[in-house]
């Protein structure tokens, strides 16, 4: 019998090369990432932070692509790239070609940013849109589709809300914080308290037209002359929000002041409050504000309402970034162990502080809201760091957008980040896939139901 011919080294190498080529040409769908990402799409998402508006709240506008761009985070990148803020009313009078001529160049310079990426993803999710980038031609087509959808925005919103995978959104109406009448089929009420804090050091003079909290009190027939009067009316606002099923309190004061809140005694704040209006220094106004926020924390404990706090990066162009440094809140976490504090946005760029506070304090929870849009890569890094140190029953996700298209894109980015991080940990042997699936459920749904006690507050089953 003749021996079988030996296979040459060259032949073996050819077979190996062919196998690698075939492997690379075959879609890798059976991976931990793919399974986790598919699982994300099966979750009825509880979105813990939104600013959704009905179009008429911005006036009588003919909504097109550039109106949505103007309402989005991406517009800040366009301005950073050299574009200009265009007033909605002016935009309404400009032809699409004129708008592209003015903003198209700066928009193209943002094609690498996460703001751009998540904005595109929203249209890819909800519209017949598959292009990787916006162009003058495809945005004109999108404009026609947007105009048709927005002719019945409530119908479109429900369709898009369902298609994107949402079950509930927490609605923070910072632009009209005293409104408590909302669409309860889609939203849960958030009690936005910036004006309660900010107005405290700005009592109007006799004969001066009241605004904010003072206007609300006047319309309710309540006179405010002392700090006791002011806090009494704030308590009525708490009660009103509780009657309308508020699920939490929201503080985004970092946009206008630092997050360091000293514990100012009532006697000191009261004496300052009763001084003649307009005579207080900024430091004295801050002292009254600090006292009022401490009062709000105690009221939140009484009503068992979690307190959401904006930390880190500030939207728009130009501000005091250090206003929102998470570490400035440390004294509150120590002083009020019974309160539930929910920190927002990864504290970016102080993501390490954000993660450390969630690890150190049982009463501090961490919300990834908006972080994937600010920087998808930093969100991946931050979530890795958070999971290294923080129990995963303390994590949430929110979108933080004004219109449903951008919110849909923010959810797609959020799912990508969570699936990427968890798949990486599964592949490294740090988690089983079963636990990774549980963490996914927790971040996008279950933690919010439990921590905010949604079934009890809203009287519905999730």
C-alpha positions as CSV (number, residue, x, y, z in Angstrom):
1,X,0.0,0.0,0.0
2,X,1.3,3.4,-0.9
3,X,1.4,5.9,1.9
4,X,-1.0,8.8,1.6
5,X,0.7,11.9,0.2
6,X,1.8,14.3,2.9
7,X,-0.1,17.6,3.0
8,X,2.2,20.5,2.4
9,X,2.6,23.4,4.8
10,X,1.3,25.6,2.0
11,X,-1.9,23.6,1.7
12,X,-2.6,23.8,5.4
13,X,-2.0,27.6,5.4
14,X,-4.4,28.0,2.5
15,X,-7.1,26.1,4.4
16,X,-6.6,28.2,7.5
17,X,-6.7,31.4,5.5
18,X,-9.9,30.3,3.8
19,X,-11.5,29.5,7.2
20,X,-10.5,32.9,8.5
21,X,-11.9,34.6,5.4
22,X,-15.2,32.7,5.7
23,X,-15.4,33.6,9.3
24,X,-14.9,37.3,8.7
25,X,-17.5,37.3,5.9
26,X,-20.1,35.6,8.0
27,X,-22.2,37.9,10.2
28,X,-21.4,37.2,13.9
29,X,-24.9,37.2,15.3
30,X,-24.3,34.5,17.9
31,X,-22.4,36.7,20.4
32,X,-23.0,37.9,23.9
33,X,-23.3,41.5,22.6
34,X,-25.9,40.4,20.0
35,X,-28.0,38.5,22.5
36,X,-27.8,41.3,25.1
37,X,-28.7,43.9,22.5
38,X,-31.7,41.9,21.3
39,X,-32.8,41.5,24.9
40,X,-32.7,45.3,25.3
41,X,-35.3,45.6,22.6
42,X,-37.7,43.3,24.5
43,X,-37.7,45.5,27.6
44,X,-40.6,47.9,28.2
45,X,-38.3,50.8,29.2
46,X,-38.9,53.0,32.2
47,X,-37.2,56.3,31.1
48,X,-36.3,58.2,34.3
49,X,-35.8,61.6,32.8
50,X,-37.4,63.5,29.9
51,X,-38.3,67.1,28.9
52,X,-40.8,66.1,26.2
53,X,-42.9,69.0,24.9
54,X,-45.9,69.3,22.7
55,X,-45.0,71.3,19.6
56,X,-47.4,74.1,20.4
57,X,-45.5,74.9,23.5
58,X,-42.9,76.5,21.3
59,X,-45.5,78.5,19.4
60,X,-47.2,78.0,16.0
61,X,-44.3,76.6,14.0
62,X,-44.2,74.5,10.8
63,X,-41.9,71.8,12.1
64,X,-39.2,70.5,9.7
65,X,-35.8,68.9,10.1
66,X,-34.0,72.1,11.2
67,X,-36.7,72.8,13.9
68,X,-35.8,69.5,15.5
69,X,-32.1,70.1,15.1
70,X,-32.6,73.5,16.8
71,X,-34.3,71.7,19.7
72,X,-31.6,69.0,20.1
73,X,-28.3,68.8,21.9
74,X,-26.6,68.6,18.6
75,X,-27.3,72.2,18.0
76,X,-24.7,73.1,20.7
77,X,-22.1,71.2,18.7
78,X,-23.2,73.0,15.5
79,X,-22.7,76.4,17.3
80,X,-19.4,75.2,18.7
81,X,-18.3,74.4,15.1
82,X,-19.2,78.0,14.0
83,X,-22.9,77.9,13.3
84,X,-25.4,80.3,14.9
85,X,-28.4,79.9,17.0
86,X,-31.4,80.7,14.8
87,X,-34.6,81.8,16.5
88,X,-37.6,79.4,15.8
89,X,-39.7,82.1,14.2
90,X,-36.8,83.2,11.9
91,X,-36.2,79.5,11.1
92,X,-39.9,79.1,10.2
93,X,-39.5,81.7,7.4
94,X,-36.3,80.3,5.9
95,X,-36.2,77.9,2.9
96,X,-34.5,74.5,3.5
97,X,-31.8,75.4,1.0
98,X,-31.0,78.6,2.9
99,X,-30.9,76.8,6.2
100,X,-28.6,74.2,4.8
101,X,-26.4,76.9,3.3
102,X,-26.0,78.5,6.7
103,X,-25.9,75.4,9.0
104,X,-24.9,72.5,6.7
105,X,-21.2,73.1,6.9
106,X,-21.0,73.4,10.7
107,X,-23.3,70.4,11.0
108,X,-20.9,68.3,8.9
109,X,-18.0,69.2,11.3
110,X,-20.0,67.4,14.0
111,X,-20.3,64.1,12.3
112,X,-17.8,62.5,14.8
113,X,-19.7,63.6,17.9
114,X,-22.0,61.5,20.1
115,X,-24.6,64.2,19.8
116,X,-24.6,63.7,16.1
117,X,-24.6,59.9,16.3
118,X,-27.6,59.6,18.6
119,X,-29.5,62.2,16.6
120,X,-29.0,60.1,13.4
121,X,-30.0,57.0,15.3
122,X,-33.3,58.4,16.2
123,X,-34.3,58.9,12.6
124,X,-32.9,55.5,11.7
125,X,-35.2,54.0,14.3
126,X,-38.4,55.9,13.6
127,X,-38.2,57.0,9.9
128,X,-37.3,55.3,6.7
129,X,-33.8,56.5,7.0
130,X,-30.6,54.5,6.5
131,X,-28.0,57.0,5.6
132,X,-25.0,57.4,8.0
133,X,-25.0,61.2,7.7
134,X,-27.3,64.1,7.1
135,X,-27.2,65.8,3.7
136,X,-29.1,68.6,2.1
137,X,-31.1,66.1,0.1
138,X,-32.0,63.5,2.7
139,X,-32.9,66.2,5.3
140,X,-35.3,67.7,2.8
141,X,-37.0,64.3,2.5
142,X,-37.0,64.0,6.3
143,X,-38.5,67.5,6.6
144,X,-41.5,66.3,4.5
145,X,-42.0,63.3,6.7
146,X,-41.6,65.3,9.9
147,X,-44.3,67.8,8.6
148,X,-46.7,64.9,8.0
149,X,-46.0,63.3,11.4
150,X,-46.3,66.6,13.3
151,X,-49.7,67.4,11.7
152,X,-51.0,64.9,14.3
153,X,-48.2,65.0,16.8
154,X,-50.0,63.2,19.6
155,X,-50.8,60.3,17.3
156,X,-47.2,60.3,16.0
157,X,-45.8,60.5,19.6
158,X,-47.7,57.4,20.7
159,X,-46.7,55.5,17.6
160,X,-43.0,56.5,18.0
161,X,-43.1,56.0,21.8
162,X,-44.3,52.4,21.3
163,X,-41.9,51.6,18.4
164,X,-38.9,52.9,20.4
165,X,-39.8,50.5,23.2
166,X,-40.9,52.9,26.0
167,X,-43.4,52.0,28.7
168,X,-43.2,55.2,30.8
169,X,-41.2,58.5,30.9
170,X,-40.6,60.7,33.9
171,X,-41.5,64.2,32.7
172,X,-39.6,67.2,34.1
173,X,-41.3,70.4,32.8
174,X,-38.6,72.9,33.9
175,X,-40.1,75.5,31.5
176,X,-43.5,75.4,33.3
177,X,-42.7,73.8,36.7
178,X,-46.0,74.5,38.3
179,X,-48.0,72.5,35.8
180,X,-49.3,69.2,37.2
181,X,-51.7,68.2,34.4
182,X,-49.9,65.7,32.2
183,X,-50.6,62.8,29.8
184,X,-50.6,60.0,32.3
185,X,-50.7,57.3,29.7
186,X,-47.1,58.1,28.7
187,X,-45.6,60.2,31.6
188,X,-45.1,60.3,35.3
189,X,-44.9,63.8,37.0
190,X,-41.6,65.1,38.2
191,X,-41.7,68.0,40.8
192,X,-39.1,70.5,39.5
193,X,-37.9,72.7,42.4
194,X,-35.4,75.1,40.9
195,X,-37.8,78.1,41.3
196,X,-38.6,77.2,44.9
197,X,-34.9,77.4,45.7
198,X,-33.9,80.3,43.4
199,X,-36.9,82.6,44.2
200,X,-36.3,82.3,47.9
201,X,-33.7,85.1,48.0
202,X,-35.6,87.3,45.5
203,X,-38.7,88.6,47.4
204,X,-40.4,91.2,45.3
205,X,-40.6,94.8,46.5
206,X,-43.9,96.4,47.3
207,X,-45.6,97.4,44.0
208,X,-43.3,95.1,42.0
209,X,-45.0,92.6,39.8
210,X,-44.5,89.1,41.3
211,X,-43.0,86.2,39.3
212,X,-42.4,82.5,39.8
213,X,-43.4,81.2,43.2
214,X,-44.7,84.7,44.3
215,X,-47.0,84.9,41.3
216,X,-48.3,81.4,42.1
217,X,-49.0,82.4,45.7
218,X,-50.7,85.7,44.6
219,X,-53.0,83.7,42.2
220,X,-53.8,81.4,45.1
221,X,-54.7,84.3,47.3
222,X,-51.7,83.7,49.7
223,X,-49.6,86.5,51.0
224,X,-45.9,85.9,51.5
225,X,-44.0,88.3,53.9
226,X,-41.8,85.9,55.9
227,X,-39.7,82.9,55.3
228,X,-42.3,80.9,57.2
229,X,-45.0,82.1,54.7
230,X,-42.7,81.2,51.8
231,X,-42.0,77.7,53.1
232,X,-45.7,77.2,53.9
233,X,-46.6,77.9,50.3
234,X,-43.8,75.6,49.1
235,X,-45.4,72.9,51.2
236,X,-48.7,73.5,49.4
237,X,-46.9,73.0,46.1
238,X,-45.5,69.7,47.5
239,X,-49.0,68.6,48.4
240,X,-50.3,69.5,45.0
241,X,-47.6,67.5,43.2
242,X,-48.3,64.5,45.5
243,X,-52.0,64.7,44.6
244,X,-51.0,64.5,41.0
245,X,-48.7,61.4,41.6
246,X,-45.3,63.0,41.4
247,X,-42.6,60.3,41.5
248,X,-39.6,62.4,42.5
249,X,-38.1,65.9,43.0
250,X,-35.7,67.4,40.5
251,X,-32.9,69.9,41.1
252,X,-30.9,71.2,38.1
253,X,-29.6,74.3,39.9
254,X,-26.1,73.7,38.6
255,X,-27.1,75.7,35.6
256,X,-27.3,78.8,37.7
257,X,-25.2,78.2,40.9
258,X,-22.9,75.8,42.6
259,X,-24.1,72.6,44.1
260,X,-22.6,73.3,47.5
261,X,-25.5,73.7,50.0
262,X,-24.5,74.9,53.4
263,X,-26.7,74.1,56.4
264,X,-28.0,77.6,57.2
265,X,-30.0,77.9,60.4
266,X,-33.6,79.0,60.1
267,X,-33.0,82.1,62.3
268,X,-30.2,83.3,60.0
269,X,-32.1,82.7,56.7
270,X,-35.3,84.2,58.2
271,X,-33.5,87.4,59.2
272,X,-32.0,87.7,55.7
273,X,-35.3,87.0,54.0
274,X,-37.1,89.9,55.8
275,X,-34.5,92.5,54.8
276,X,-35.7,95.0,52.2
277,X,-35.9,93.4,48.8
278,X,-33.0,94.2,46.5
279,X,-30.6,94.8,49.4
280,X,-29.1,91.2,49.7
281,X,-25.7,90.4,48.3
282,X,-25.3,87.3,46.1
283,X,-23.7,85.5,49.1
284,X,-26.7,86.3,51.3
285,X,-29.2,85.2,48.6
286,X,-27.3,81.9,48.4
287,X,-27.6,81.4,52.2
288,X,-31.4,81.6,51.9
289,X,-31.4,79.3,48.9
290,X,-29.2,76.8,50.8
291,X,-31.6,76.8,53.7
292,X,-34.6,76.2,51.4
293,X,-33.0,73.3,49.6
294,X,-32.2,71.6,53.0
295,X,-35.9,72.2,53.8
296,X,-36.9,70.5,50.5
297,X,-34.7,67.5,51.3
298,X,-36.5,67.1,54.6
299,X,-39.9,67.4,52.9
300,X,-38.8,64.8,50.3
301,X,-38.0,62.4,53.2
302,X,-41.4,63.1,54.7
303,X,-43.1,62.4,51.3
304,X,-40.7,59.6,50.5
305,X,-39.7,61.2,47.2
306,X,-36.3,60.5,45.6
307,X,-34.3,63.6,44.8
308,X,-32.8,63.8,41.3
309,X,-29.8,66.1,40.9
310,X,-28.1,67.3,37.8
311,X,-24.3,66.8,38.2
312,X,-21.4,67.4,35.8
313,X,-21.6,68.7,32.2
314,X,-24.1,71.5,31.4
315,X,-26.0,71.6,28.1
316,X,-25.6,74.4,25.6
317,X,-22.6,76.7,25.0
318,X,-20.8,78.4,27.8
319,X,-21.3,78.1,31.6
320,X,-19.5,77.3,34.9
321,X,-18.6,73.6,34.5
322,X,-17.5,73.3,38.1
323,X,-21.0,74.3,39.4
324,X,-22.1,70.6,39.0
325,X,-19.1,68.7,40.5
326,X,-20.7,65.7,42.3
327,X,-18.3,65.9,45.3
328,X,-19.9,69.2,46.4
329,X,-23.0,67.2,47.5
330,X,-21.1,65.0,49.9
331,X,-22.3,66.9,53.0
332,X,-25.9,66.3,52.1
333,X,-25.4,62.5,51.7
334,X,-23.9,62.4,55.2
335,X,-26.5,64.7,56.8
336,X,-29.6,63.0,55.3
337,X,-29.1,59.2,55.2
338,X,-32.9,58.7,55.0
339,X,-33.1,60.7,51.7
340,X,-32.7,59.0,48.3
341,X,-30.4,61.0,46.1
342,X,-30.2,60.2,42.4
343,X,-27.2,61.7,40.7
344,X,-27.4,62.4,36.9
345,X,-25.2,62.3,33.8
346,X,-22.3,60.3,35.2
347,X,-21.1,63.5,36.8
348,X,-19.1,63.9,33.5
349,X,-16.2,64.7,33.5
350,X,-16.0,63.7,37.1
351,X,-17.2,60.1,36.5
352,X,-14.9,58.7,39.1
353,X,-16.5,60.9,41.8
354,X,-19.9,59.9,40.6
355,X,-19.1,56.2,40.8
356,X,-17.4,56.6,44.2
357,X,-20.4,58.3,45.7
358,X,-22.7,55.6,44.5
359,X,-20.4,53.0,46.0
360,X,-19.9,54.8,49.3
361,X,-23.5,55.8,50.2
362,X,-26.5,53.5,50.5
363,X,-28.8,56.5,49.9
364,X,-27.0,57.6,46.6
365,X,-28.2,56.2,43.3
366,X,-26.7,56.7,39.8
367,X,-28.5,57.6,36.6
368,X,-26.7,57.2,33.3
369,X,-29.2,59.7,31.8
370,X,-27.7,61.7,28.9
371,X,-24.1,60.5,29.4
372,X,-24.1,58.3,26.2
373,X,-25.1,61.3,24.2
374,X,-22.4,63.5,25.7
375,X,-19.8,60.9,25.0
376,X,-20.6,57.3,24.1
377,X,-17.0,56.2,24.8
378,X,-17.0,57.9,28.2
379,X,-20.3,56.3,29.0
380,X,-18.7,52.9,28.3
381,X,-15.8,53.7,30.6
382,X,-18.0,55.1,33.3
383,X,-20.3,52.1,33.3
384,X,-17.4,49.7,33.6
385,X,-16.1,51.8,36.6
386,X,-19.6,51.9,38.1
387,X,-20.1,48.1,37.8
388,X,-16.7,47.5,39.4
389,X,-17.8,49.3,42.5
390,X,-21.6,49.9,42.8
391,X,-24.4,47.4,43.3
392,X,-26.5,47.2,40.1
393,X,-29.8,47.7,41.9
394,X,-28.8,51.4,42.1
395,X,-28.6,52.2,38.4
396,X,-31.1,53.9,36.0
397,X,-31.2,55.2,32.5
398,X,-33.0,58.3,31.0
399,X,-33.0,60.2,27.7
400,X,-33.3,63.9,28.7
401,X,-34.6,65.2,25.3
402,X,-37.3,67.6,24.1
403,X,-38.8,65.5,21.2
404,X,-39.4,61.9,20.6
405,X,-37.0,61.5,17.6
406,X,-34.0,62.5,19.8
407,X,-35.2,60.4,22.7
408,X,-35.5,57.3,20.5
409,X,-31.9,57.9,19.4
410,X,-30.8,58.4,23.0
411,X,-32.3,55.0,23.9
412,X,-30.5,53.3,21.0
413,X,-27.2,54.7,22.3
414,X,-28.0,53.7,25.8
415,X,-28.7,50.1,24.8
416,X,-25.5,50.0,22.8
417,X,-23.5,51.2,25.7
418,X,-25.0,48.8,28.2
419,X,-24.8,45.8,25.9
420,X,-21.2,46.6,25.0
421,X,-20.1,46.8,28.6
422,X,-21.9,43.7,29.8
423,X,-20.9,41.6,26.8
424,X,-17.3,42.6,27.4
425,X,-17.6,41.5,31.0
426,X,-19.2,38.2,30.0
427,X,-16.4,37.5,27.5
428,X,-13.8,38.3,30.2
429,X,-15.4,35.9,32.6
430,X,-16.5,38.6,35.0
431,X,-20.2,37.9,34.6
432,X,-22.4,35.1,33.4
433,X,-24.7,36.0,30.6
434,X,-27.7,35.3,32.9
435,X,-26.5,37.9,35.3
436,X,-25.8,40.3,32.5
437,X,-29.4,40.0,31.3
438,X,-30.6,40.7,34.8
439,X,-28.4,43.9,35.0
440,X,-29.9,45.0,31.7
441,X,-33.4,44.6,33.0
442,X,-32.5,46.4,36.2
443,X,-31.0,49.5,34.4
444,X,-33.7,50.0,31.9
445,X,-36.8,49.0,34.0
446,X,-36.8,47.2,37.3
447,X,-34.7,49.5,39.4
448,X,-37.0,52.5,38.5
449,X,-40.1,50.5,39.4
450,X,-38.7,49.6,42.8
451,X,-36.8,52.7,43.9
452,X,-39.5,55.2,42.8
453,X,-42.3,52.9,44.1
454,X,-44.1,53.3,40.8
455,X,-46.9,50.8,41.4
456,X,-47.8,52.4,44.7
457,X,-47.5,56.0,43.4
458,X,-49.2,55.6,40.1
459,X,-51.7,52.9,41.0
460,X,-50.8,50.6,38.1
461,X,-49.0,47.3,37.6
462,X,-45.7,47.1,35.7
